Amino acid sequence: MQNIYFVPLHMSALVYFISSLLLFLRHKDGERSRLILAYIYLISVFSRVLRIVCIYIGVPSSSVVSPTMLVLAIGMITLNIIYAIEVISPGWLNFKRTLNVCSPLILIYLVYLATRLTGVEYTPYNSLIEMLPMANHFDVIFRLTLSIFIFIPIFILFFIPYTRRYNNTDRKWILRFIAIISVANLAYFVVIIHDNFITHTLYLYISAACGLYIAYQELFVRLIDKSQVEITEKNSDNVSMSVSYADYDDKGVNNVVNKGNSTDAHFLFCKLDKYMNEQRAWREPDLSMLLLSQNIGSNRTSLTKAIQCGGYGSFHDYVAHYRIREFCHVLKENRNLKVDDLFYQVGFRSRSTAFVHFKKQMNMTPAEYFKTLSNTK
């Protein structure tokens, strides 16, 4: 009966392969999240190709309720959640937080290895229904727990810091993503409950449709309309803060291009300044000189001269100025925010780097700055 879903298996692999290829080709138009999704889809392609090869050579596939398959399923769901986290809060994920997100999966696998080392035998079953009569056995209880755990990673998304201003999506996308992942998980759960060629075939179609929908959202829909964000911000309580250099500067840095500089550098700096203000490019943790120069139609040498013409020592100082300015404004508006989380929200990926730039720009530490806010309350 494996051959009956042979066609949807090929179709599913092809959908994920084309989607991953498009994501790779257009990753420069998006963010780090686009690359993460591309790699996830490549893993999906590999798993399906492996299954196709097994069918060709006549090797039986592993049971969907085997501990290994259940752990792999939870792992794939966790990877999708990591992608969503990067979308919701760009730059929030660092090594430690990624490890925390994956820690339940790691713990589960370690428990499984420990049970195997202690001599626990996992009786082969084809479905949850087939296992239920033996629900008093540890190997069955463990697998039933893993089956339920398939739905748990989704809830992580409700605890990720979300600020519309510091990412390129909205709450509608978050809800749609949760819904589509829930549908895919539910389809897989149906396969676990009753494993046959019909449920497998339906799952392949549903999984491919969900993957295609997420890729479509990532490539063509997800990025929010920044002009609409601008209108929203102007109508909000934050109207007191302008995104231009002249309206806000905690250090009083002279942001006007020096009169003695060349006209070309002056023009390029103005163009760069406009791009940064309109696109809020500093929020992107992976913003680089190369990416910025490409986006404004220049080159790194000219851009370096323009930034120096604008009164900044380096590209990193220039971008950090925007981030520190945003940090100070948001902290004034909400003093209950955690300093580390706020640094990630404004685009810093490293806490130590953020502290160095803050001290350089503000001539004080974040803690000292917070005290000044408390004194002026």
N, C-alpha and C positions, 0 to 999 in steps of 0.2 A: 504493500500500500504506500510505501514511501515515494514511489515513482509518480503517484497521483498528484502530489503537490510539487512536482519537479519544475513545472513552468512558473508558478508564482515564486518559487525559490530563486530562479534565474532573474525574474523580473525585479524582485526585491533587491537582489545584489546589484543589479544594473542601476536602479533608482538611487541607491546609496552611493554608488561609485560616481555617477554623474553629479550628484549633489555635492559630494566632497570635492570633486574637480572644480566645480564652479566656485565653491567657497575658497579654495586655494587660489584660484585665478583672480578673485576679487577681494582678497583679504586686505589689500592696501586701502580699499575704499571703506573698510569697516574698522574693527577693533580687534583686540586679542581674542575676544569671544568667538569671532568668526573662524580663527585658526583652531581653537579648541573644538568647535563643532565639526570642523573638517576632519580632524583626527578621530573623533568619536565615530563618524560615519565610515572612515577607513577600517576601523575595528569591526564594525558591523559587516562591511564587505568581506573582510577576512573570515569571519565566522560563517558566513553563508557560503563562501567559496569552499571552505573546509568541509561543510556539510555536502556540497555538490560532489566533491571529490570522493567522499565516503560512499555516496550513492553509486558513483561510477565503478568503484572498485569492490563494491559489495560489503563494505564494513558497516555494521549496525551502529546507529547513532546512540549516544548516551541518553538515558532516561531523563525526562524533564524534571523529575522529582529526585534525582540524585543530588547529594549535597554539593558536589562540584558545580553542576549546572545551576543550582539555585544561587550559589555564591556568585557565579559569573553574571547571572541575571541582575542581582543586587548591585554588582559592580558597574554594569552598564547604566543602570538607573542613577547611580551615584555620579557617574561621569556627566550625565545629562544635567544633573542638579548643579554640578560645578560650572558647566557652561552657563546655566541660568543665573547663577550667583555673579559671574563675571559681567553679565549683561546688566543685572539690577544694580550692582555696585562696583563699577570698574575700578580695579586697583586694590579693592578691599582684600582680595585673596592674596596672601603671601604663603610662604612654605608652612608656617606654623598653623595657619587657619585651614589650609588645604588638608594638612595632616589631621586636624580636628574633624573636618567633614568626613574624611575617609576612615577615621578611627573605629567607628562601629563595624565597618566592613572588615578591617584588619583584625579586630577582636573576634568576630565570627569565624574567620578563617583559622585563627590560632586555636579557638575552641575545637573546631573540626579536626585539626591536626592532633591536638591533645587527646581527643577521644579515640582517634585511630591508633595513636601510640599506646594507649591504655587497653587496647584490645577490643574496642567496640566494633561490632560488625554491622554494616548497613545493608540490610536485606534489600535486594532490587525490587522496586515497584514501578508500575507504569503511570500511576496517577494518585491523587490524594484520596479519591474514592476507594481505590484498592488498598490504601494504607489504613483507612479509618478503623477497620475491625481490630487492628493491632495498635491502637492509639495509646495503650498503656506501656509500650516499649519506648526506651529512650531514643533509639534511632528514628522512630516515627515522630515522637514529640519534637525532636530537634528539627526535623524537616518541616513539620507543620509550622513551627515558629519562624523558620526562614521564609516560608510561603507568605506568612502575614507581613513579614518585614519588608516585602517588596514595595508596600505602599508607604512605609515610614519616611524614606528620604525626602519625599515631596514636602513634608511639613517643615523642613529646614528653611525653605524659601520664605516662610512667614517670620523668620527671626533675623533676616538679613537687612541691614540698614538701607533704607530706600529714601533718596531725595531726588525728586524729578530734575532738579537743577544740575545734578552731578552725574547724570547718566544719559544715555541716548534711547530711552524707551519710556513707557508709561505703565500705569497699573493695569490698563486693559490688556497689554501684551503679557504681563505677569499672569493674569487670570486665564488668558487663552493658553499660555504655555502649561500651566498647571492642569487645565482641562484636557489638553491633548495628550500629555504624559499620563494622566490618569486613565484615559481611554486605552492607550497602548498597554499600560500595566494590567488593566482589567482584562484585556484580550489575552495577555499571557497567562493571567490567573485562570482563565477559562481552560486554557490548554493544560495547565497543571491539574485542574479538577478532573477533567475528562480528556485524556490524551488519545486522539484518533486523527485520521487524515483530514476530516472536515474542520476540526478546530485548528489544526496546524495550518491548513490552507487559508482559513479566515484570518488567522493571526498574521500570516505573511502579508496579506493584502492590507490589513489594518495598520500593521507596523510600517509598511512602505508608504502608505498614505499619510500617516502621522509624521514620518521623517521628511517627506516631501513638503508638507505644510510648514514644518519648522524651518526648513531651508528656505522656502519662499518668503516667510516672515523675516528671516535674517537678511536675505539679499535685497528685498524690495519694499518691505513694509516697516520693519522694526524701528529704524532710525526716526526719531521724532522730528516734527517740523519746527526747526529752531526759531523761525520767525514767529510762530505761534507762542513759543515759550517766551519770546521777547515781549509780546503783547501781554501775556499773562503776568509777567514779572512787573511790567509797568503799572498794571492795575492792582498789584498786590501791596501789602504793607511794606515791601522792600523797595518801594519806589524812591526812597531817599538815597539809595545807592545807585550810581551810574556805573556802567561797565567801562567808561572811558578813563584814560590815565588822568586827565585833568581834574576829574571830580573826586577822586579818592586816592590818597597816598599817605599812609601813616608816618612815613619818614620825611615827607616833603621833598622827595627826589625830583629833580628837574627832568621832566619827561619830554620837553620840547627839543626837537632836533637842533643841534648847534648850528648857528648861522654860518659858520665857516666851512661846514661840510659840503660835499658835492651835491648837486641837484639830483643825480641818479640815486645816491644813497638816501637822500631825504625822501624822494618819491617812494623808494622801496620800503623804507621804514614806515611811512604812512600807510602803504598798502598792507604791510605785515600787521600793523597796529589795528587796522580795520578788520582784517581777517581774524585775528585773535579775538577781538571784541564780538564779532558777529557769530563766529563758530564756537567760541568758548573752548578753543583747542587745548588750553592748559589742563583741562579736566582729564585728557587722555594720558594715562600713566606712561605709555610707550611713545609719547611724542618725541621725535628726534629732529635734528637739524635737516637730515635728508628728507624726511617726510614733510616737514614744514616748507622747505624750499620747493619741493615738487608741487605742493598744494597751492602755492602762490605764483608758480611759474618762474622760478628763479634757480639759482644754484647756491651751494653752500658758501662759496667765497664771497659772493655779492651780499648774501644774507648776513654773513659775519660782519662785513663792513657796515651794513645798514644798522645792525644791532649796536655796534660800537658808536655809530653816528648818533644813535638815540640815547647815548649816555650809559650804556651797560657794558660791563667788562666781558661778558660771555653769553652765549646762548642759554646756559643753565641759569645764570643770574636773571636774565630776561624773563624766562618762563616762571622761575621761582617767585619773581615779584608779583605776578598775577596770582599765583597760588597763595602766597602769604597774605596778599590783600583780601582775597576771598575768605581765607581762614579767619582773619581778624573781624571782618564784617559779620560772618555767620556766628562767630563766638559772641559778638556783642548782642546779636539778636536772641541767641539761645545759649546761656551759660551752663546749661545742664549737660551739654554734649561732651563726650569723652574726647580729649585732645588727640589721641592716636587715631580714632575713627574719623575725626574731622580732617586730619592730615591726609588720610587715604581718600576721603571724599573730594578734596580739592586737587588731587592728582599726584601727590607724592606716593611713591612705592616704598620708600625706606624711611623709617622713623628717624634714624640718625641723620640722613640727608636733610630731612625737613627741619630738624633742630639746628643744623649748621646754617642753613639759609635764613631761618627765622632770626637767629642771633646776629647774623651778618646784616640783615635788613632792618631789624627793629632795635638793635643794640641792647637786647634783653632776651631772657629765656621765655618760653611760653608760660611758665609758672609765674614769672615776674609780670608778664603782660596781663595775666588773669587777675593778679592782685591789683593792678592799676584799674581794671574794669570794676572790681569790687569796691575800690575806694571812691569811684565816681558814681556809684549806684545811688 
